[in-house]
Amino acid sequence: MIKKPFFGLKKPELKYCLESFPFEDIPASREAILFLKKLNGKSEEKLLKVGDNVKTGQKIKAFPDSPEYVISPVTGKISSIFPYTDALGQAYEGIKIESDRNDDWDDQFTGEATLETAIDFLEFAPGKFSFRKFSDVTKKVDTIIINGMDVDLGITVNQEIVRTNSSRIKEGIDFLKKITGVSNFIIAVPENLSKEANRTGATVKTVSATFPDALPEMIIKNTLGKVVPAGQKPEDIGVAVISAESTAAVGEAFATGKVPVIKALSVVGKNGKVINVKARIGTPIGDILSKYNVAPEENDRIILGGPMMGTATYSKDLPIEPNTEAITVQSESDSAQVSDYPCISCGECVRICPVRIPVNFLCRFAEFGFYEDAERYDLNSCIECGLCAYVCTARRPLLQYIKLAKHELELIKLSEAVNE
């Protein structure tokens, strides 16, 4: 999978996995865990309390006028509510639901194919695609790209959905045309899935199997010849990128009248073996690993996502979420070990960067908290592929520095806006 030349005279090539791994179903666990984003300034009485009964597909909110919600993936009772803070400091209400193991479906979701319905019920569907971008009158999206590739290495979820469920993707496209008003649809797939992609009715564009060509910004550049400007999003240039899984979820929701609660993901064990599974959103990571006898040991690494762009987690009790594409387990010997060694100015990170930014300079500023200076060195052009950290001779955590700088700058700008 990895070709790394001597002395860095040629860029290393990392190839996406193109093999087919059929999905295996994971039975519903005895409990589901959901994270509901907290908003500042809320003082009203909460809608949530321990002991409340919930139904499968039920919309759960903390406050009546809050835009944030989750969808219950099971029928049961709320057994606990607890505070949770993610890796970047975002606060959530953790909601643990004790499952009855029998589905009693909520009837709030009518299945009416409108943009308002998608915003109100499908933002927590598998893939976690936000439909709010289509309601922004300042941004006119005229092209929707369906990503039939998986953005990180070792993951084959979207490819497998294109391979086995093109009819549901086609339904999703038909509903998306109706609710968004967009008529130009492109589906980006590896060459070996062109035949299946043609069945969706979208214009087929093939994508290189070389990482990171499946990232949204790279797909837009290679299929449309457009570049997403620094600090902007695809919708700012009239493009929306949605995964094949999210598209299929739209088709399922409006065709069946039920909010999808089953997430597809890849499980990659320490031996590199890939297993594609389907499990309920909220299923604890440990339940999935136990089913396949994947037993992380002391100092092994559990990664939510793939090895290049994923985030290491500290607990098997955390759940899979609507945007969890994979659970990757690496042994200590196979894990990339980072250091606090200073930059040696070898230039490997600059040579490998697909968007040609001075990674070495901006990460030096980010490391010591000079985030505005990092921004001046094209921080916001970074697509967070992780190639710079992969080739770094000094083993510096470059991707983490970049993510931290972006996060801190966002907080600074938010604070400035509030105090104006």
C-alpha positions as CSV (number, residue, x, y, z in Angstrom):
1,M,0.0,0.0,0.0
2,I,2.8,2.4,0.8
3,K,5.7,3.2,-1.6
4,K,8.3,5.4,0.0
5,P,11.4,6.2,-2.0
6,F,15.0,6.5,-0.7
7,F,16.0,10.0,0.5
8,G,12.6,11.5,-0.4
9,L,13.7,12.1,-4.0
10,K,10.2,11.1,-5.1
11,K,6.9,11.7,-3.2
12,P,5.6,8.5,-1.5
13,E,2.4,7.1,-2.8
14,L,-0.4,5.9,-0.5
15,K,-3.1,4.0,-2.2
16,Y,-6.7,3.7,-1.2
17,C,-8.1,0.2,-0.6
18,L,-10.4,-0.8,-3.6
19,E,-11.3,-4.3,-2.4
20,S,-14.9,-5.3,-1.7
21,F,-15.8,-6.2,1.9
22,P,-19.5,-7.1,2.3
23,F,-21.4,-5.5,5.2
24,E,-22.0,-7.6,8.3
25,D,-24.9,-6.6,10.6
26,I,-24.2,-5.9,14.3
27,P,-27.2,-6.6,16.6
28,A,-28.5,-3.7,18.7
29,S,-26.6,-3.2,22.0
30,R,-28.2,-3.1,25.4
31,E,-27.5,0.7,25.4
32,A,-26.9,3.6,23.1
33,I,-24.9,6.7,23.8
34,L,-25.6,10.0,22.0
35,F,-23.8,13.4,22.3
36,L,-26.0,16.5,22.0
37,K,-24.1,19.7,21.4
38,K,-24.4,22.3,24.2
39,L,-25.2,25.9,23.4
40,N,-24.3,28.9,25.5
41,G,-26.9,31.2,27.0
42,K,-29.6,28.6,27.5
43,S,-31.3,29.0,30.9
44,E,-34.8,27.5,30.2
45,E,-35.9,24.3,31.8
46,K,-34.4,21.3,30.0
47,L,-36.6,19.0,28.0
48,L,-34.4,16.0,28.9
49,K,-34.5,14.1,32.1
50,V,-33.5,10.7,33.4
51,G,-36.3,8.1,33.1
52,D,-37.9,9.6,30.0
53,N,-39.1,7.0,27.5
54,V,-37.9,7.4,23.9
55,K,-38.8,5.7,20.6
56,T,-36.7,4.7,17.7
57,G,-36.3,7.6,15.3
58,Q,-37.4,10.2,17.9
59,K,-36.0,13.7,17.7
60,I,-34.3,14.6,21.1
61,K,-33.6,18.3,22.0
62,A,-32.4,19.9,25.2
63,F,-34.5,23.1,24.8
64,P,-37.6,23.9,22.8
65,D,-36.0,26.5,20.6
66,S,-32.6,24.8,20.2
67,P,-31.4,24.0,16.6
68,E,-29.3,21.1,18.0
69,Y,-30.8,17.7,18.2
70,V,-30.0,14.0,18.0
71,I,-32.1,11.1,16.8
72,S,-32.7,8.1,19.1
73,P,-31.5,4.9,17.4
74,V,-33.4,2.6,19.8
75,T,-36.5,2.4,21.8
76,G,-36.0,2.5,25.5
77,K,-35.4,4.7,28.5
78,I,-32.9,7.5,29.2
79,S,-30.8,6.0,32.0
80,S,-28.3,8.8,32.5
81,I,-27.4,12.3,31.3
82,F,-23.8,13.4,31.8
83,P,-21.4,16.1,30.6
84,Y,-18.9,15.3,27.8
85,T,-16.2,17.4,26.3
86,D,-14.5,16.4,23.0
87,A,-10.9,16.7,21.9
88,L,-11.3,20.3,20.9
89,G,-13.1,21.4,24.0
90,Q,-16.7,21.4,22.6
91,A,-19.2,20.6,25.4
92,Y,-22.0,18.1,24.9
93,E,-24.8,16.5,26.9
94,G,-24.1,12.8,26.9
95,I,-27.3,10.8,26.8
96,K,-27.3,7.1,27.6
97,I,-30.4,5.1,26.5
98,E,-31.2,1.7,27.9
99,S,-32.6,-0.3,24.9
100,D,-35.7,-2.4,25.0
101,R,-34.3,-4.4,22.0
102,N,-37.6,-3.9,20.2
103,D,-38.3,-1.0,17.9
104,D,-41.3,1.2,18.4
105,W,-40.9,3.9,15.7
106,D,-41.7,7.5,16.4
107,D,-44.2,9.1,14.0
108,Q,-42.9,12.7,14.1
109,F,-41.0,12.2,10.8
110,T,-43.7,12.2,8.1
111,G,-41.4,11.4,5.2
112,E,-42.5,14.6,3.3
113,A,-39.7,15.4,0.9
114,T,-39.0,19.0,1.7
115,L,-35.8,20.9,2.6
116,E,-37.4,21.9,5.9
117,T,-38.0,18.2,6.8
118,A,-34.4,17.3,5.9
119,I,-33.1,20.1,8.1
120,D,-35.4,19.1,11.0
121,F,-34.8,15.3,11.0
122,L,-31.9,14.2,8.8
123,E,-28.9,16.2,10.1
124,F,-28.2,13.3,12.5
125,A,-28.6,10.6,9.8
126,P,-25.6,8.4,8.7
127,G,-22.9,10.6,7.2
128,K,-24.1,13.7,9.2
129,F,-24.6,15.8,6.1
130,S,-25.9,19.3,6.8
131,F,-28.8,20.5,4.6
132,R,-28.7,24.0,6.1
133,K,-26.3,25.1,3.4
134,F,-29.2,24.9,0.8
135,S,-31.3,27.4,2.9
136,D,-28.6,30.1,2.8
137,V,-29.8,32.7,0.3
138,T,-26.3,34.2,0.0
139,K,-24.9,31.0,-1.4
140,K,-26.3,29.4,-4.6
141,V,-25.4,25.7,-4.9
142,D,-25.7,24.6,-8.5
143,T,-23.7,21.3,-8.4
144,I,-23.8,18.4,-6.0
145,I,-21.0,15.9,-6.0
146,I,-21.6,12.5,-4.5
147,N,-18.4,11.1,-3.1
148,G,-18.3,7.4,-3.8
149,M,-14.8,7.2,-2.3
150,D,-13.6,7.0,1.3
151,V,-11.4,9.9,2.3
152,D,-8.9,7.9,4.4
153,L,-6.9,4.8,4.0
154,G,-8.2,1.3,4.7
155,I,-11.9,2.4,4.6
156,T,-14.3,1.1,2.0
157,V,-17.7,2.1,3.3
158,N,-18.8,4.4,0.5
159,Q,-17.3,2.2,-2.2
160,E,-19.3,-0.7,-0.9
161,I,-22.5,1.3,-0.8
162,V,-22.0,2.3,-4.5
163,R,-21.2,-1.3,-5.3
164,T,-24.2,-2.9,-3.6
165,N,-26.9,-0.1,-3.3
166,S,-26.8,2.1,-6.4
167,S,-30.6,2.0,-6.5
168,R,-30.9,3.6,-3.1
169,I,-28.4,6.3,-4.2
170,K,-30.5,6.9,-7.3
171,E,-33.5,7.4,-5.0
172,G,-31.5,9.8,-2.9
173,I,-30.5,11.8,-5.9
174,D,-34.1,12.1,-7.0
175,F,-35.2,13.4,-3.6
176,L,-32.2,15.7,-3.4
177,K,-33.2,17.2,-6.8
178,K,-36.7,17.8,-5.4
179,I,-35.8,19.4,-2.0
180,T,-32.8,21.4,-3.2
181,G,-33.7,22.5,-6.7
182,V,-30.2,21.4,-7.9
183,S,-30.2,19.5,-11.2
184,N,-26.5,18.9,-11.8
185,F,-25.3,15.8,-10.0
186,I,-21.8,14.2,-10.3
187,I,-20.8,11.0,-8.7
188,A,-17.0,10.5,-8.1
189,V,-15.8,6.9,-7.9
190,P,-12.7,4.8,-8.6
191,E,-12.5,3.5,-12.1
192,N,-13.5,0.0,-11.0
193,L,-16.9,1.2,-9.9
194,S,-17.9,3.2,-13.0
195,K,-20.5,0.6,-14.1
196,E,-22.3,0.6,-10.8
197,A,-22.1,4.5,-10.6
198,N,-23.8,4.8,-14.0
199,R,-26.9,3.2,-12.5
200,T,-27.4,6.2,-10.2
201,G,-28.2,8.6,-13.1
202,A,-25.5,11.0,-12.1
203,T,-22.6,12.1,-14.3
204,V,-19.8,9.7,-13.5
205,K,-16.3,11.0,-12.9
206,T,-13.4,8.7,-12.0
207,V,-11.1,9.5,-9.1
208,S,-7.4,8.5,-8.7
209,A,-6.8,5.8,-6.2
210,T,-3.9,7.8,-4.7
211,F,-4.4,9.5,-1.4
212,P,-5.6,12.3,-0.8
213,D,-7.5,12.6,-4.1
214,A,-10.8,11.5,-2.5
215,L,-11.0,14.5,-0.2
216,P,-13.8,16.9,-1.2
217,E,-11.4,19.8,-2.1
218,M,-9.4,17.5,-4.3
219,I,-12.4,16.1,-6.0
220,I,-13.8,19.5,-6.8
221,K,-10.4,20.6,-8.2
222,N,-10.0,17.4,-10.3
223,T,-13.6,17.1,-11.6
224,L,-14.7,20.7,-12.0
225,G,-11.3,22.5,-12.3
226,K,-12.4,24.8,-9.4
227,V,-10.3,25.6,-6.3
228,V,-12.0,26.2,-2.9
229,P,-10.4,29.5,-1.7
230,A,-8.6,29.6,1.6
231,G,-11.0,29.9,4.5
232,Q,-14.1,29.1,2.4
233,K,-16.3,26.1,2.0
234,P,-17.3,24.3,-1.2
235,E,-20.8,25.9,-1.1
236,D,-19.1,29.3,-1.3
237,I,-18.2,28.4,-4.9
238,G,-21.6,26.8,-5.7
239,V,-20.7,23.1,-4.9
240,A,-21.9,20.7,-2.2
241,V,-20.2,17.4,-1.6
242,I,-22.2,14.6,0.0
243,S,-21.1,11.0,0.6
244,A,-22.6,8.0,-1.1
245,E,-23.8,6.9,2.4
246,S,-25.6,10.2,3.1
247,T,-27.2,10.1,-0.3
248,A,-28.5,6.6,0.2
249,A,-29.8,7.7,3.7
250,V,-31.8,10.5,2.1
251,G,-33.3,7.9,-0.3
252,E,-34.1,5.5,2.5
253,A,-35.6,8.2,4.7
254,F,-38.1,9.6,2.2
255,A,-38.9,6.3,0.6
256,T,-39.6,4.5,3.9
257,G,-40.8,7.4,6.1
258,K,-38.3,6.4,8.8
259,V,-35.1,8.3,9.8
260,P,-32.1,6.0,9.2
261,V,-30.3,4.9,12.4
262,I,-27.9,2.3,11.0
263,K,-24.3,3.5,10.4
264,A,-21.9,1.7,8.0
265,L,-18.3,1.7,9.0
266,S,-15.0,-0.2,8.5
267,V,-13.3,-2.1,11.4
268,V,-9.6,-2.4,10.8
269,G,-7.8,-4.7,13.2
270,K,-4.1,-4.7,14.2
271,N,-3.3,-7.2,11.5
272,G,-4.7,-4.8,8.9
273,K,-7.8,-7.0,8.2
274,V,-10.8,-4.9,7.1
275,I,-14.4,-5.8,8.1
276,N,-17.3,-3.7,7.0
277,V,-20.2,-3.6,9.4
278,K,-23.5,-1.9,9.9
279,A,-24.4,-1.0,13.5
280,R,-26.8,1.4,15.2
281,I,-25.6,4.9,15.8
282,G,-24.7,5.1,19.5
283,T,-23.3,1.6,19.7
284,P,-20.3,1.6,22.1
285,I,-17.0,1.0,20.3
286,G,-16.1,-1.9,22.7
287,D,-19.2,-3.9,21.7
288,I,-18.1,-3.9,18.0
289,L,-14.5,-4.7,18.8
290,S,-15.6,-7.6,21.1
291,K,-17.8,-9.2,18.4
292,Y,-14.7,-9.5,16.2
293,N,-12.3,-10.4,19.0
294,V,-10.3,-7.3,18.5
295,A,-8.7,-6.7,21.9
296,P,-6.6,-3.6,22.2
297,E,-3.7,-4.0,24.7
298,E,-1.8,-1.4,26.8
299,N,-0.4,1.3,24.6
300,D,-2.3,0.2,21.5
301,R,-4.1,2.9,19.7
302,I,-7.8,3.1,18.9
303,I,-8.6,5.6,16.1
304,L,-12.0,6.8,15.1
305,G,-11.5,7.1,11.4
306,G,-8.5,6.1,9.3
307,P,-4.7,6.2,10.1
308,M,-4.1,9.5,8.2
309,M,-6.9,11.8,9.3
310,G,-8.6,9.9,12.2
311,T,-8.6,10.9,15.9
312,A,-7.3,8.7,18.6
313,T,-9.7,8.0,21.4
314,Y,-9.1,7.0,25.0
315,S,-12.1,4.8,25.7
316,K,-13.9,1.8,24.2
317,D,-17.0,3.1,26.0
318,L,-17.4,5.9,23.5
319,P,-20.0,5.4,20.8
320,I,-20.0,5.4,17.0
321,E,-21.5,8.6,15.7
322,P,-23.3,9.5,12.5
323,N,-19.9,10.6,10.9
324,T,-17.8,7.7,12.2
325,E,-16.3,6.1,9.1
326,A,-14.1,3.5,10.8
327,I,-12.6,2.1,13.9
328,T,-8.9,1.5,13.4
329,V,-6.8,-0.4,16.0
330,Q,-3.0,-0.1,15.8
331,S,-0.5,-2.0,17.9
332,E,2.1,0.1,19.7
333,S,4.8,-1.0,17.4
334,D,2.8,0.0,14.3
335,S,1.6,3.4,15.6
336,A,3.3,6.6,14.5
337,Q,5.1,7.9,17.5
338,V,5.3,11.7,17.7
339,S,7.9,13.8,19.5
340,D,8.5,17.4,20.6
341,Y,11.7,17.5,18.7
342,P,12.2,20.9,16.9
343,C,11.8,21.2,13.1
344,I,15.0,20.4,11.3
345,S,14.0,22.3,8.1
346,C,14.2,19.2,5.8
347,G,11.3,20.5,3.7
348,E,9.6,17.0,3.3
349,C,6.3,18.4,4.5
350,V,6.4,21.2,1.9
351,R,7.3,18.8,-0.9
352,I,4.4,16.4,-0.1
353,C,1.7,19.0,0.6
354,P,-1.0,18.6,-2.1
355,V,-2.0,22.3,-1.8
356,R,1.5,23.6,-1.7
357,I,1.5,25.5,1.6
358,P,4.6,26.3,3.8
359,V,3.7,23.7,6.4
360,N,7.1,24.1,8.2
361,F,6.6,27.8,8.9
362,L,2.9,27.8,9.8
363,C,3.4,24.9,12.3
364,R,6.2,26.7,14.0
365,F,3.9,29.6,14.7
366,A,1.0,27.2,15.7
367,E,3.2,25.3,18.1
368,F,3.8,28.4,20.2
369,G,0.4,29.9,20.0
370,F,0.9,32.5,17.3
371,Y,-2.2,31.5,15.5
372,E,-2.7,34.8,13.6
373,D,0.8,34.4,12.2
374,A,0.1,30.8,11.2
375,E,-3.0,32.1,9.4
376,R,-0.8,34.4,7.3
377,Y,1.1,31.3,6.1
378,D,-1.9,29.8,4.4
379,L,-3.2,27.9,7.4
380,N,-6.8,28.0,6.1
381,S,-5.7,26.4,2.8
382,C,-4.8,23.2,4.5
383,I,-7.2,20.3,3.7
384,E,-6.0,18.3,6.8
385,C,-4.9,15.2,4.9
386,G,-2.1,14.4,7.3
387,L,0.6,13.8,4.6
388,C,2.9,16.3,6.2
389,A,3.0,14.5,9.5
390,Y,3.4,11.2,7.7
391,V,6.7,12.3,6.1
392,C,8.0,14.4,8.9
393,T,11.6,13.3,9.7
394,A,11.4,14.8,13.2
395,R,8.0,13.0,13.9
396,R,6.3,16.3,14.8
397,P,2.5,16.3,15.3
398,L,1.9,18.7,12.4
399,L,-1.7,17.9,11.7
400,Q,-2.6,18.4,15.4
401,Y,-0.9,21.8,15.4
402,I,-2.9,22.8,12.3
403,K,-6.2,21.6,13.8
404,L,-5.5,23.4,17.1
405,A,-4.6,26.6,15.3
406,K,-7.8,26.5,13.2
407,H,-9.9,25.8,16.3
408,E,-8.3,28.6,18.4
409,L,-8.7,31.1,15.6
410,E,-12.4,30.2,15.3
411,L,-12.8,30.8,19.0
412,I,-11.0,34.1,18.8
413,K,-13.2,35.3,15.9
414,L,-16.3,34.2,17.7
415,S,-15.3,36.1,20.8
416,E,-14.6,39.2,18.8
417,A,-18.0,39.0,17.1
418,V,-19.8,38.6,20.4
419,N,-18.0,41.6,21.9
420,E,-18.6,43.9,19.0
